[in-house]
Each structure stands twice: as C-alpha cells, then as structure tokens.
Amino acid sequence: MKLFDAADYRAYLEFYIKNKPKKGHGFKLKIAEALSVHPTLITQILKGHKTFSIEQAYLLVQFLEMSDLEKDYFITLVEYDRAGSVSLKKFIERRLLKLRQESEKVKNRVHSYASMSEADQALFYSQWYYSAIRLSCGINEKVNSKSLSKNFNLPIELVEKITNFLLSRGLIVEKEDKTFNRGPQNTFLPADSPLISRHHMNWRMKAIERHPRLETDELAFSAPLTIAEKDLSEVKKMCLDFIQEISKKVSSSEAEKLACINIDWFMVK
C-alpha cells in the first residue's frame, strides 16, 4: 500500500509496520519512544480506540522521514480522522484529493534536485554527455578528464569544457588528486520545461544505439496494446509508483555503473 492510496492513516501504518524487518517486531515501541508516549497508546490508536494529536502526527512523520508532501498528506489524514462534523470532513476530503493529484506529478516522486538557471539548463540538456559525464564522476573509481574522454570516445578538449562547466555550477567537485566526484544533488526537468523533448530525445537515441548490443542483464521492451479507458489512469499511476521506487533504490545504492532507464506510456493516434 502506498501512502497516497490510503484513506485511513491506521491502515497505512499497520501495513508499514508489518513490512518492516521481522514483520515490524519492536517497531511500535520505537514509534512510542519517538513520540514520548506509552506503547499502549500506539496500540490503542491502531485499534481505533484513540487517535493521534496533530503534534504527535507531526513527530511521527518526522520519525518516519517522509517527504514534505507525504507529511502533509499523513497529517491531513489525521485531521480527517479527528474531524467532528460531516461538513468539515468533506472540506478535508477536498484537501486530500488535491494532495493525491499533486503526488502524481513526477517531480514529487524523486529526491531533491539542483537549481540551475535557464541558460545553464539549456546547455546541460543540449547533449547526453553532460549528464553522462556528471554521473560517471560519482562512480567508485578515479575519474579525470582523460579517463572520461577515453570512456565516452569524446575529444579531450570537449570533456575539459564540460567538466569546467560542471565544476563551476557545483554539479561535480574536484578532489585533491585532481579526480572528480559528483555534487550532492540530482538534476531534474519538470514536464512543462521547453527542454524536456530534447532531454528525452538525447537518451532515447542512446538507447536505440545500444539495442543491437544488449547483454543478458539489459532489457528493451516495447508493447503496443489495447486497454480499457478506465484502466489508463491506473497504468500511469503504476508507472509513477515504479519511478518512486527506483528513485528510493538509487538514492541508497552505491555508484558503480552508469545506466539509463526510459519509460514511455502514451496513446497511439
């Protein structure tokens, strides 16, 4: 169960706890400690006998390390549970709906990203190798302009121009031994950016170049299909959930290989 699928915070918490290591054994005690309450209160709340205060809900979302949007949604669920009139519940329901809609935007499914000027974005997304070189600087090996030039079969002069740009914008950092490492933030283009088509095209062209040489641990998948109109939004949601899971996995994964994933889901007209 995803948080934004939940209409009741108790159901989500029960699911969350059961999916922790050892089926969540001892996790309720950790929640109680984080909220500075007796463990029996957590049990009573999950059974529906009591509810969280707004202050307790805030401490809980902090403890669970939710994103800002997830925090807002969870606390709003608690407010809905505490609401004492039908009119107030309907008012809060509209807030929950808006938050669910906001959660469907891809930018809310990925981790924090770097802020670049329009001119910097135009250059960075003009060619695939700006992003590829930046990401390669995060791999666990010594990376410099010479090795990048050899790896990507690019002129050394071009690589140096790119690394100088990335260094000046804080997207990569130079270590004492003159090798590079990646900067602390991700890069991301929102769907309404005028550069988004160029960005997608750059990496889809790289994917097509790779197709004739795919190895056993790689994958290419295209599936023209027919589908019921009522299922279209559900497939989109599944894709967004998948993107979120990938983002979480990548954020905690060691940088050892440079890879790319392209997802297309569209109507053929």
GROMACS elastic network, one bead per residue, 0.5 to 0.9 nm:
[ bonds ]
;  ai    aj funct       b0    kb
    1     4     6  0.84882   500
    1     5     6  0.66292   500
    1     6     6  0.72717   500
    1    11     6  0.89210   500
    1    12     6  0.68262   500
    1    15     6  0.68835   500
    1    16     6  0.80946   500
    2     5     6  0.52932   500
    2     6     6  0.68181   500
    2    12     6  0.76334   500
    2   241     6  0.82319   500
    3     6     6  0.53496   500
    3     7     6  0.86660   500
    3     9     6  0.82256   500
    3    12     6  0.63424   500
    3    13     6  0.89617   500
    3    70     6  0.73209   500
    3    73     6  0.80912   500
    3    74     6  0.76621   500
    4     7     6  0.79648   500
    4    70     6  0.77977   500
    4    73     6  0.73591   500
    4    74     6  0.85970   500
    4    96     6  0.88021   500
    4    99     6  0.81310   500
    4   100     6  0.58252   500
    4   103     6  0.73513   500
    5    12     6  0.87038   500
    5   100     6  0.80781   500
    6     9     6  0.66402   500
    6    10     6  0.89301   500
    6    11     6  0.71477   500
    6    12     6  0.60672   500
    6    77     6  0.86821   500
    7    11     6  0.81241   500
    7    12     6  0.84343   500
    7    77     6  0.71442   500
    7    96     6  0.87724   500
    8    11     6  0.56071   500
    8    12     6  0.67380   500
    8    13     6  0.89483   500
    8    77     6  0.64362   500
    8    78     6  0.81617   500
    8    80     6  0.87696   500
    8    81     6  0.77490   500
    9    12     6  0.51457   500
    9    13     6  0.61323   500
    9    14     6  0.86320   500
    9    46     6  0.89472   500
    9    74     6  0.65990   500
    9    75     6  0.86949   500
    9    77     6  0.59060   500
    9    78     6  0.66983   500
    9    81     6  0.83977   500
   10    13     6  0.50750   500
   10    14     6  0.60913   500
   10    15     6  0.85350   500
   10    45     6  0.77027   500
   10    46     6  0.54933   500
   10    47     6  0.80288   500
   10    48     6  0.77920   500
   11    14     6  0.52331   500
   11    15     6  0.62406   500
   11    16     6  0.85771   500
   11    46     6  0.80879   500
   12    15     6  0.51233   500
   12    16     6  0.60112   500
   12    17     6  0.85878   500
   13    17     6  0.60124   500
   13    18     6  0.84823   500
   13    46     6  0.78730   500
   14    17     6  0.52646   500
   14    18     6  0.61515   500
   14    19     6  0.86679   500
   14    46     6  0.73142   500
   15    18     6  0.52486   500
   15    19     6  0.62993   500
   15    20     6  0.89444   500
   16    19     6  0.53571   500
   16    20     6  0.66572   500
   16    24     6  0.81992   500
   17    20     6  0.53439   500
   17    21     6  0.86814   500
   17    23     6  0.68296   500
   17    25     6  0.81654   500
   17    27     6  0.67512   500
   17    28     6  0.76999   500
   18    21     6  0.80677   500
   18    22     6  0.81299   500
   18    25     6  0.81308   500
   19    22     6  0.81425   500
   19    23     6  0.55596   500
   19    24     6  0.64511   500
   20    23     6  0.53042   500
   20    25     6  0.80311   500
   20    27     6  0.79607   500
   21    24     6  0.57004   500
   21    25     6  0.76138   500
   22    25     6  0.56290   500
   22    26     6  0.87687   500
   23    27     6  0.89791   500
   24    27     6  0.52288   500
   24    28     6  0.76254   500
   25    28     6  0.75976   500
   25    29     6  0.87955   500
   26    29     6  0.53861   500
   26    30     6  0.67025   500
   27    31     6  0.63321   500
   27    32     6  0.86613   500
   28    31     6  0.50005   500
   28    32     6  0.62122   500
   28    33     6  0.86446   500
   28    39     6  0.68130   500
   28    42     6  0.67786   500
   28    43     6  0.78496   500
   29    32     6  0.50024   500
   29    33     6  0.62120   500
   29    34     6  0.86257   500
   29    38     6  0.83769   500
   29    39     6  0.56469   500
   29    42     6  0.82999   500
   30    33     6  0.50679   500
   30    34     6  0.61773   500
   30    35     6  0.86551   500
   30    39     6  0.86832   500
   31    34     6  0.50554   500
   31    35     6  0.62174   500
   31    36     6  0.84323   500
   31    37     6  0.86008   500
   31    39     6  0.80249   500
   31    42     6  0.77423   500
   31    60     6  0.70600   500
   31    63     6  0.76492   500
   31    64     6  0.88462   500
   32    35     6  0.51374   500
   32    36     6  0.58104   500
   32    37     6  0.51074   500
   32    38     6  0.59745   500
   32    39     6  0.51838   500
   32    40     6  0.85165   500
   32    41     6  0.78934   500
   32    42     6  0.65333   500
   33    37     6  0.64319   500
   33    38     6  0.77972   500
   33    39     6  0.79375   500
   34    37     6  0.79764   500
   34    59     6  0.70729   500
   34    60     6  0.71365   500
   34    63     6  0.66117   500
   35    38     6  0.87755   500
   35    56     6  0.60991   500
   35    57     6  0.86507   500
   35    59     6  0.60363   500
   35    60     6  0.66853   500
   35    63     6  0.85872   500
   36    56     6  0.89683   500
   37    40     6  0.83885   500
   37    41     6  0.68746   500
   37    42     6  0.80119   500
   38    41     6  0.56397   500
   38    42     6  0.73949   500
   39    42     6  0.53470   500
   39    43     6  0.66740   500
   39    44     6  0.88784   500
   40    43     6  0.50319   500
   40    44     6  0.61574   500
   40    45     6  0.86085   500
   41    45     6  0.60999   500
   41    46     6  0.86086   500
   41    50     6  0.77353   500
   41    51     6  0.89195   500
   42    45     6  0.51214   500
   42    46     6  0.62121   500
   42    47     6  0.86210   500
   42    50     6  0.87219   500
   42    51     6  0.88582   500
   42    52     6  0.87152   500
   43    46     6  0.52288   500
   43    47     6  0.62205   500
   43    48     6  0.87234   500
   43    49     6  0.88036   500
   44    47     6  0.51484   500
   44    48     6  0.63313   500
   44    49     6  0.52427   500
   44    50     6  0.57789   500
   44    51     6  0.80932   500
   45    48     6  0.51005   500
   45    49     6  0.56637   500
   45    51     6  0.50599   500
   45    52     6  0.69727   500
   46    49     6  0.76402   500
   46    50     6  0.78968   500
   46    51     6  0.80547   500
   47    50     6  0.77876   500
   48    51     6  0.69402   500
   51    78     6  0.76240   500
   51    81     6  0.75242   500
   51    82     6  0.72440   500
   52    55     6  0.78846   500
   52    56     6  0.57318   500
   52    57     6  0.58820   500
   52    78     6  0.68097   500
   52    82     6  0.83940   500
   53    56     6  0.51144   500
   53    57     6  0.61812   500
   53    58     6  0.86563   500
   53    78     6  0.78326   500
   53    79     6  0.86015   500
   53    82     6  0.84005   500
   54    58     6  0.62134   500
   54    59     6  0.87255   500
   54    75     6  0.68603   500
   54    78     6  0.71158   500
   54    79     6  0.72546   500
   55    58     6  0.51499   500
   55    59     6  0.63797   500
   55    60     6  0.86867   500
   56    59     6  0.50894   500
   56    60     6  0.61430   500
   56    61     6  0.87890   500
   57    60     6  0.50188   500
   57    61     6  0.63224   500
   57    62     6  0.86373   500
   57    71     6  0.87985   500
   57    74     6  0.77445   500
   57    75     6  0.59215   500
   57    78     6  0.71331   500
   58    61     6  0.53378   500
   58    62     6  0.62752   500
   58    63     6  0.86316   500
   58    71     6  0.75088   500
   58    74     6  0.88287   500
   58    75     6  0.68010   500
   59    62     6  0.51445   500
   59    63     6  0.61733   500
   59    64     6  0.87294   500
   60    64     6  0.61598   500
   60    65     6  0.85483   500
   61    64     6  0.50094   500
   61    65     6  0.60945   500
   61    66     6  0.56987   500
   61    67     6  0.85908   500
   61    70     6  0.80900   500
   61    71     6  0.56225   500
   61    72     6  0.89995   500
   61    74     6  0.75070   500
   61    75     6  0.80199   500
   62    65     6  0.50641   500
   62    66     6  0.65583   500
   62    67     6  0.90000   500
   62    71     6  0.78657   500
   63    66     6  0.80114   500
   65    71     6  0.86791   500
   66    69     6  0.79011   500
   66    70     6  0.55936   500
   66    71     6  0.57632   500
   67    70     6  0.51000   500
   67    71     6  0.60942   500
   67    72     6  0.86082   500
   67   108     6  0.87557   500
   67   111     6  0.88296   500
   68    71     6  0.50654   500
   68    72     6  0.62147   500
   68    73     6  0.86996   500
   69    72     6  0.50881   500
   69    73     6  0.62463   500
   69    74     6  0.86812   500
   69    99     6  0.74348   500
   69   102     6  0.82593   500
   69   103     6  0.72939   500
   69   108     6  0.76355   500
   70    73     6  0.50910   500
   70    74     6  0.60861   500
   70    75     6  0.85168   500
   70    99     6  0.87623   500
   70   103     6  0.83916   500
   71    74     6  0.52522   500
   71    75     6  0.60748   500
   71    76     6  0.83921   500
   72    75     6  0.53963   500
   72    76     6  0.60735   500
   72    77     6  0.86870   500
   72    99     6  0.79163   500
   73    76     6  0.50711   500
   73    77     6  0.62608   500
   73    78     6  0.88126   500
   73    95     6  0.86463   500
   73    96     6  0.65820   500
   73    99     6  0.63507   500
   73   100     6  0.79660   500
   74    77     6  0.50466   500
   74    78     6  0.64820   500
   74    79     6  0.87732   500
   75    78     6  0.50008   500
   75    79     6  0.62664   500
   75    80     6  0.86355   500
   76    80     6  0.61160   500
   76    81     6  0.85773   500
   76    92     6  0.71924   500
   76    93     6  0.88768   500
   76    95     6  0.77278   500
   76    96     6  0.68579   500
   77    81     6  0.62455   500
   77    82     6  0.86807   500
   77    92     6  0.83282   500
   77    93     6  0.88323   500
   77    96     6  0.75362   500
   78    81     6  0.50118   500
   78    82     6  0.62351   500
   78    83     6  0.86321   500
   79    82     6  0.50456   500
   79    83     6  0.60455   500
   79    89     6  0.86250   500
   79    92     6  0.75921   500
   80    83     6  0.51615   500
   80    84     6  0.86951   500
   80    88     6  0.80002   500
   80    89     6  0.57257   500
   80    90     6  0.87669   500
   80    92     6  0.59766   500
   80    93     6  0.74187   500
   80    96     6  0.89860   500
   81    84     6  0.83679   500
   81    89     6  0.82075   500
   82    89     6  0.88890   500
   83    86     6  0.79539   500
   83    88     6  0.61600   500
   83    89     6  0.58665   500
   83    92     6  0.84933   500
   84    87     6  0.88075   500
   84    88     6  0.71702   500
   84    89     6  0.76294   500
   85    88     6  0.53374   500
   85    89     6  0.62950   500
   85    90     6  0.87553   500
   86    89     6  0.50956   500
   86    90     6  0.62240   500
   86    91     6  0.86530   500
   87    90     6  0.51629   500
   87    91     6  0.62732   500
   87    92     6  0.87727   500
   88    92     6  0.62361   500
   88    93     6  0.85346   500
   89    92     6  0.51028   500
   89    93     6  0.60416   500
   89    94     6  0.88036   500
   90    94     6  0.65357   500
   90    95     6  0.89578   500
   91    94     6  0.54575   500
   91    95     6  0.68677   500
   92    95     6  0.50241   500
   92    96     6  0.62924   500
   92    97     6  0.87021   500
   93    97     6  0.62211   500
   93    98     6  0.87337   500
   94    97     6  0.50780   500
   94    98     6  0.63422   500
   94    99     6  0.87085   500
   95    98     6  0.51714   500
   95    99     6  0.62599   500
   95   100     6  0.86915   500
   96    99     6  0.50771   500
   96   100     6  0.61908   500
   96   101     6  0.86621   500
   97   100     6  0.50863   500
   97   101     6  0.62579   500
   97   102     6  0.86154   500
   98   101     6  0.50828   500
   98   102     6  0.61398   500
   98   103     6  0.86127   500
   99   103     6  0.61296   500
   99   104     6  0.88441   500
  100   103     6  0.50295   500
  100   104     6  0.66524   500
  101   104     6  0.53451   500
  101   105     6  0.73927   500
  102   105     6  0.57233   500
  102   108     6  0.75487   500
  103   106     6  0.77006   500
  103   107     6  0.86237   500
  103   108     6  0.59118   500
  103   109     6  0.72377   500
  104   107     6  0.86172   500
  104   108     6  0.73808   500
  104   109     6  0.78368   500
  104   236     6  0.88213   500
  104   237     6  0.70580   500
  104   240     6  0.68021   500
  104   241     6  0.88189   500
  105   108     6  0.56925   500
  105   109     6  0.71523   500
  105   190     6  0.88920   500
  105   191     6  0.86604   500
  105   240     6  0.80779   500
  106   109     6  0.51448   500
  106   110     6  0.69499   500
  106   190     6  0.77587   500
  106   191     6  0.80360   500
  106   240     6  0.66437   500
  106   243     6  0.78563   500
  106   244     6  0.82690   500
  107   110     6  0.58110   500
  107   111     6  0.81896   500
  107   112     6  0.89388   500
  107   188     6  0.76774   500
  107   189     6  0.80962   500
  107   190     6  0.63443   500
  107   191     6  0.83505   500
  108   111     6  0.77180   500
  108   244     6  0.86160   500
  109   240     6  0.72590   500
  109   241     6  0.78560   500
  109   243     6  0.68274   500
  109   245     6  0.85097   500
  109   247     6  0.73697   500
  109   248     6  0.89862   500
  110   113     6  0.82736   500
  110   186     6  0.88398   500
  110   188     6  0.86079   500
  110   243     6  0.76846   500
  110   244     6  0.61412   500
  110   246     6  0.87666   500
  110   247     6  0.55575   500
  110   248     6  0.77543   500
  111   185     6  0.83922   500
  111   186     6  0.71361   500
  111   247     6  0.69812   500
  111   248     6  0.79954   500
  111   251     6  0.79242   500
  112   185     6  0.64405   500
  112   186     6  0.62889   500
  112   187     6  0.82218   500
  112   188     6  0.86902   500
  113   184     6  0.89846   500
  113   185     6  0.52263   500
  113   188     6  0.59437   500
  114   171     6  0.80140   500
  114   184     6  0.85637   500
  114   185     6  0.54130   500
  114   186     6  0.57856   500
  114   187     6  0.53332   500
  114   188     6  0.74455   500
  115   187     6  0.79069   500
  115   188     6  0.88523   500
  116   119     6  0.80189   500
  116   120     6  0.58417   500
  116   121     6  0.59927   500
  116   169     6  0.81175   500
  116   187     6  0.87647   500
  117   120     6  0.51317   500
  117   121     6  0.61362   500
  117   122     6  0.85695   500
  118   121     6  0.50789   500
  118   122     6  0.61032   500
  118   123     6  0.87505   500
  119   122     6  0.50963   500
  119   123     6  0.64663   500
  119   124     6  0.86683   500
  120   123     6  0.52643   500
  120   124     6  0.60007   500
  120   125     6  0.85271   500
  120   165     6  0.89237   500
  120   169     6  0.84944   500
  121   125     6  0.58958   500
  121   126     6  0.81283   500
  121   189     6  0.86757   500
  121   195     6  0.79164   500
  122   125     6  0.56085   500
  122   126     6  0.59410   500
  122   195     6  0.68677   500
  123   126     6  0.51176   500
  123   127     6  0.77240   500
  123   130     6  0.83867   500
  124   127     6  0.69310   500
  124   128     6  0.83595   500
  124   129     6  0.87161   500
  124   130     6  0.56659   500
  124   131     6  0.70877   500
  124   162     6  0.89019   500
  124   165     6  0.88955   500
  124   166     6  0.87013   500
  125   128     6  0.68823   500
  125   129     6  0.88875   500
  125   130     6  0.71694   500
  125   131     6  0.76030   500
  125   195     6  0.69794   500
  125   196     6  0.83372   500
  125   198     6  0.69938   500
  125   199     6  0.56325   500
  125   202     6  0.83687   500
  126   129     6  0.88943   500
  126   130     6  0.81059   500
  126   195     6  0.81613   500
  126   198     6  0.67956   500
  126   199     6  0.72421   500
  126   202     6  0.80844   500
  127   130     6  0.62312   500
  127   131     6  0.80380   500
  127   198     6  0.82010   500
  127   199     6  0.77287   500
  127   202     6  0.63467   500
  127   203     6  0.89387   500
  128   131     6  0.59079   500
  128   132     6  0.62976   500
  128   133     6  0.87659   500
  128   199     6  0.75427   500
  128   202     6  0.54135   500
  128   203     6  0.63591   500
  128   206     6  0.80726   500
  129   133     6  0.57131   500
  129   134     6  0.82294   500
  129   152     6  0.80796   500
  129   159     6  0.88922   500
  129   162     6  0.85128   500
  130   133     6  0.54425   500
  130   134     6  0.62671   500
  130   135     6  0.87369   500
  130   159     6  0.89384   500
  130   162     6  0.64712   500
  130   163     6  0.83692   500
  130   166     6  0.81059   500
  131   134     6  0.50875   500
  131   135     6  0.61191   500
  131   136     6  0.85196   500
  131   187     6  0.85271   500
  132   135     6  0.52524   500
  132   136     6  0.60806   500
  132   137     6  0.87466   500
  132   152     6  0.87928   500
  132   258     6  0.76288   500
  133   136     6  0.50540   500
  133   137     6  0.64160   500
  133   148     6  0.69910   500
  133   152     6  0.84498   500
  133   159     6  0.82262   500
  133   162     6  0.80495   500
  133   163     6  0.77872   500
  134   137     6  0.53772   500
  134   138     6  0.72872   500
  134   162     6  0.89705   500
  134   163     6  0.79110   500
  134   166     6  0.72273   500
  134   171     6  0.69468   500
  134   172     6  0.63842   500
  134   180     6  0.89959   500
  134   181     6  0.82629   500
  134   182     6  0.62519   500
  134   183     6  0.83757   500
  135   138     6  0.54586   500
  135   139     6  0.72454   500
  135   172     6  0.88189   500
  135   181     6  0.87961   500
  135   182     6  0.66181   500
  135   255     6  0.85706   500
  135   258     6  0.69601   500
  136   139     6  0.54050   500
  136   140     6  0.89142   500
  136   143     6  0.75975   500
  136   148     6  0.80094   500
  136   181     6  0.83303   500
  136   182     6  0.78584   500
  136   255     6  0.84479   500
  136   256     6  0.87939   500
  136   257     6  0.79373   500
  136   258     6  0.63962   500
  137   140     6  0.82643   500
  137   141     6  0.83062   500
  137   142     6  0.82143   500
  137   143     6  0.59901   500
  137   144     6  0.81098   500
  137   148     6  0.88046   500
  137   172     6  0.70741   500
  137   173     6  0.86777   500
  137   179     6  0.83955   500
  137   180     6  0.54770   500
  137   182     6  0.50846   500
  137   183     6  0.87849   500
  138   141     6  0.82121   500
  138   143     6  0.86125   500
  138   172     6  0.84346   500
  138   180     6  0.78719   500
  138   181     6  0.51590   500
  138   183     6  0.81084   500
  138   255     6  0.59597   500
  138   256     6  0.80896   500
  139   142     6  0.82041   500
  139   143     6  0.81265   500
  139   181     6  0.78852   500
  139   182     6  0.83328   500
  139   254     6  0.78730   500
  139   257     6  0.65834   500
  139   258     6  0.77322   500
  140   143     6  0.87330   500
  140   181     6  0.89497   500
  140   254     6  0.78623   500
  140   255     6  0.60815   500
  140   256     6  0.56762   500
  140   257     6  0.87429   500
  141   256     6  0.81398   500
  142   147     6  0.85681   500
  142   179     6  0.59538   500
  142   180     6  0.73397   500
  142   181     6  0.85520   500
  143   146     6  0.80963   500
  143   147     6  0.60779   500
  143   148     6  0.67560   500
  143   178     6  0.87486   500
  143   179     6  0.52336   500
  143   180     6  0.56095   500
  143   181     6  0.76238   500
  144   147     6  0.54675   500
  144   148     6  0.61641   500
  144   149     6  0.85876   500
  144   178     6  0.70254   500
  144   180     6  0.59639   500
  145   148     6  0.51000   500
  145   149     6  0.60233   500
  145   150     6  0.86633   500
  145   156     6  0.67311   500
  145   157     6  0.89545   500
  145   159     6  0.60522   500
  145   160     6  0.60572   500
  145   163     6  0.74624   500
  145   179     6  0.81036   500
  145   180     6  0.85616   500
  146   149     6  0.51385   500
  146   150     6  0.63728   500
  146   151     6  0.86637   500
  146   156     6  0.65154   500
  146   159     6  0.82044   500
  146   160     6  0.88004   500
  147   150     6  0.51236   500
  147   151     6  0.59975   500
  147   152     6  0.86102   500
  148   151     6  0.50257   500
  148   152     6  0.60777   500
  148   153     6  0.79881   500
  148   154     6  0.78547   500
  148   156     6  0.82271   500
  148   159     6  0.70864   500
  149   152     6  0.55915   500
  149   153     6  0.55216   500
  149   155     6  0.60082   500
  149   156     6  0.53492   500
  149   157     6  0.87659   500
  149   158     6  0.83580   500
  149   159     6  0.61167   500
  149   160     6  0.88230   500
  150   153     6  0.50686   500
  150   154     6  0.68566   500
  150   155     6  0.84350   500
  150   156     6  0.83710   500
  151   154     6  0.79771   500
  153   156     6  0.89554   500
  154   157     6  0.84186   500
  154   158     6  0.68303   500
  154   159     6  0.67418   500
  155   158     6  0.53432   500
  155   159     6  0.64377   500
  155   160     6  0.88000   500
  156   159     6  0.50300   500
  156   160     6  0.61278   500
  156   161     6  0.85820   500
  157   160     6  0.52421   500
  157   161     6  0.62934   500
  157   162     6  0.87640   500
  158   161     6  0.50708   500
  158   162     6  0.62695   500
  158   163     6  0.87157   500
  159   162     6  0.50626   500
  159   163     6  0.61176   500
  159   164     6  0.84873   500
  160   163     6  0.51256   500
  160   164     6  0.59897   500
  160   165     6  0.85320   500
  161   164     6  0.52562   500
  161   165     6  0.63624   500
  161   166     6  0.88055   500
  162   165     6  0.51497   500
  162   166     6  0.62338   500
  162   167     6  0.85847   500
  163   167     6  0.59140   500
  163   168     6  0.84392   500
  163   172     6  0.77043   500
  163   180     6  0.87401   500
  164   167     6  0.50954   500
  164   168     6  0.61043   500
  164   169     6  0.86753   500
  165   168     6  0.52023   500
  165   169     6  0.63590   500
  165   170     6  0.87260   500
  165   171     6  0.85543   500
  166   169     6  0.52551   500
  166   170     6  0.61722   500
  166   172     6  0.55755   500
  166   173     6  0.81632   500
  167   170     6  0.51362   500
  167   171     6  0.60470   500
  167   172     6  0.51545   500
  167   173     6  0.57755   500
  167   174     6  0.73568   500
  167   180     6  0.89838   500
  167   183     6  0.88181   500
  168   171     6  0.77670   500
  168   172     6  0.83752   500
  168   173     6  0.88947   500
  169   172     6  0.77882   500
  170   173     6  0.64624   500
  170   182     6  0.86635   500
  170   183     6  0.60609   500
  170   184     6  0.85275   500
  171   181     6  0.89914   500
  171   182     6  0.63235   500
  171   184     6  0.75318   500
  171   185     6  0.74983   500
  171   186     6  0.86384   500
  171   187     6  0.87376   500
  172   180     6  0.65884   500
  172   181     6  0.56146   500
  172   184     6  0.82402   500
  173   179     6  0.85254   500
  173   180     6  0.56536   500
  173   181     6  0.52761   500
  173   182     6  0.61055   500
  173   183     6  0.60285   500
  174   177     6  0.80314   500
  174   178     6  0.58557   500
  174   179     6  0.57899   500
  174   181     6  0.63488   500
  174   182     6  0.88102   500
  175   178     6  0.53433   500
  175   179     6  0.55035   500
  175   180     6  0.59558   500
  175   181     6  0.71432   500
  176   179     6  0.73744   500
  177   180     6  0.86919   500
  182   185     6  0.84463   500
  183   186     6  0.82246   500
  189   192     6  0.81610   500
  189   193     6  0.63951   500
  189   195     6  0.77529   500
  189   196     6  0.64701   500
  189   199     6  0.84295   500
  190   193     6  0.55936   500
  190   196     6  0.74376   500
  191   194     6  0.85081   500
  191   196     6  0.64661   500
  192   195     6  0.85086   500
  192   196     6  0.73292   500
  193   196     6  0.54153   500
  193   197     6  0.84404   500
  194   197     6  0.71246   500
  194   198     6  0.83590   500
  195   198     6  0.54314   500
  195   199     6  0.63207   500
  195   200     6  0.88611   500
  196   199     6  0.50464   500
  196   200     6  0.62067   500
  196   201     6  0.85046   500
  197   200     6  0.52387   500
  197   201     6  0.60154   500
  197   202     6  0.85656   500
  198   201     6  0.50545   500
  198   202     6  0.60608   500
  198   203     6  0.88244   500
  199   202     6  0.53101   500
  199   203     6  0.66776   500
  199   204     6  0.87276   500
  200   203     6  0.55422   500
  200   204     6  0.60515   500
  200   205     6  0.85228   500
  200   262     6  0.81843   500
  201   204     6  0.51099   500
  201   205     6  0.59795   500
  201   206     6  0.85616   500
  202   205     6  0.54174   500
  202   206     6  0.65275   500
  202   207     6  0.89220   500
  203   207     6  0.61852   500
  203   208     6  0.86810   500
  203   260     6  0.77134   500
  203   261     6  0.87198   500
  203   262     6  0.76528   500
  204   208     6  0.62180   500
  204   209     6  0.85913   500
  204   262     6  0.69793   500
  205   208     6  0.50928   500
  205   209     6  0.62317   500
  205   210     6  0.86853   500
  206   209     6  0.50557   500
  206   210     6  0.63163   500
  206   211     6  0.88941   500
  207   210     6  0.51041   500
  207   211     6  0.63641   500
  207   220     6  0.86000   500
  207   260     6  0.80473   500
  207   261     6  0.86655   500
  207   262     6  0.80872   500
  208   211     6  0.52472   500
  208   212     6  0.80025   500
  209   212     6  0.71020   500
  209   213     6  0.83140   500
  210   213     6  0.55616   500
  210   214     6  0.62772   500
  211   214     6  0.53834   500
  211   219     6  0.87224   500
  211   220     6  0.72226   500
  214   217     6  0.80923   500
  214   218     6  0.58749   500
  214   219     6  0.71646   500
  214   220     6  0.81676   500
  215   218     6  0.53885   500
  215   219     6  0.80103   500
  216   219     6  0.77208   500
  222   264     6  0.87791   500
  224   268     6  0.82998   500
  227   230     6  0.84156   500
  227   231     6  0.68428   500
  227   232     6  0.72518   500
  228   231     6  0.54303   500
  228   232     6  0.69512   500
  229   232     6  0.54513   500
  229   233     6  0.82066   500
  230   233     6  0.70086   500
  230   234     6  0.78654   500
  231   234     6  0.51805   500
  231   235     6  0.63681   500
  231   236     6  0.88364   500
  232   235     6  0.53561   500
  232   236     6  0.64633   500
  232   237     6  0.87782   500
  233   236     6  0.50546   500
  233   237     6  0.61707   500
  233   238     6  0.86493   500
  234   237     6  0.50018   500
  234   238     6  0.61905   500
  234   239     6  0.86912   500
  235   239     6  0.63133   500
  235   240     6  0.87241   500
  235   265     6  0.85216   500
  236   239     6  0.51032   500
  236   240     6  0.63192   500
  236   241     6  0.87142   500
  236   265     6  0.74379   500
  237   241     6  0.61427   500
  237   242     6  0.84849   500
  238   241     6  0.51019   500
  238   242     6  0.61300   500
  238   243     6  0.86653   500
  239   243     6  0.62054   500
  239   244     6  0.86726   500
  239   263     6  0.81409   500
  239   265     6  0.84288   500
  240   244     6  0.62489   500
  240   245     6  0.86800   500
  241   244     6  0.50610   500
  241   245     6  0.62377   500
  241   246     6  0.86542   500
  242   245     6  0.51095   500
  242   246     6  0.62045   500
  242   247     6  0.86010   500
  243   246     6  0.51052   500
  243   247     6  0.61342   500
  243   248     6  0.87070   500
  244   247     6  0.50343   500
  244   248     6  0.62820   500
  244   249     6  0.86284   500
  245   248     6  0.51808   500
  245   249     6  0.61486   500
  245   250     6  0.85950   500
  246   249     6  0.50346   500
  246   250     6  0.59815   500
  246   251     6  0.84494   500
  247   250     6  0.52518   500
  247   251     6  0.60966   500
  247   252     6  0.89097   500
  248   251     6  0.52698   500
  248   252     6  0.67505   500
  248   253     6  0.88022   500
  249   252     6  0.56203   500
  249   253     6  0.61419   500
  250   254     6  0.79411   500
  250   255     6  0.85212   500
  251   254     6  0.84365   500
  253   256     6  0.86826   500
  254   257     6  0.87729   500
  255   258     6  0.78008   500
